[in-house]
Amino acid sequence: MTTELTLWKDRDPAAMRLPGIYYGALEGPPDNPVHAVGQLASEGVQFVRVPEPVDLTDPDGASAVAVLLLVRELTGHGIAVDWTLRMADPAQWQALSHLHPPAAVLRGSTGEENDAGVVTAWRGSFHIAKCGYRRGPGFLEIRDHRWGSLRRLVVNAPRSTAFQRLLDGVPASASTERVLERHLRENLVHRAGRYLWWTPYRLRRWPLSTTIP
């Protein structure tokens, strides 16, 4: 999916109408979201609008994962996102609750009704560094607050190329699912259609216990 993203250098609706605040429109999502979002952050982008719903009911999943990777990176940089999510079962929202809250969560493959209860719960529970990682020599340390209490996980860092592929999303197969079984069970890797992607974002500032719930 190629869709036109619109970007601003402020997230306040009144400020967004001022001269110089509109950054422009980009075809997206980008092929390399880690690099692209880092560049946008360095240029002062604070708000991104994604016009099309992210459809987790799509059996292919390529388009959904491309946008989810973008939202993950934007959230990790503290950039607000105006996006919509479509899910077969909105009760599964907590696996994605570390991402910037969507404007609407639609139920089913064709329904347009917003599940307001999920949106309210998502917004109410969202905070900075809700599920992120830092990378050390030979390991990843993950802080995960998605289910209320803090979980600290330390995993052997995959080889650089393998981890980069997960960051960018990989086609699912029986072999990859066996290798990633633990990560799938712990919701560090999420499946959308035929694709798997790494869900935590990189923590650029390691949070103190007083800065998060």
Order of alpha helices (4+ residues) and beta strands (2+ residues): beta-beta-alpha-beta-beta-alpha-beta-beta-beta-alpha-beta-beta-beta-alpha-beta-alpha-alpha-beta-beta-beta
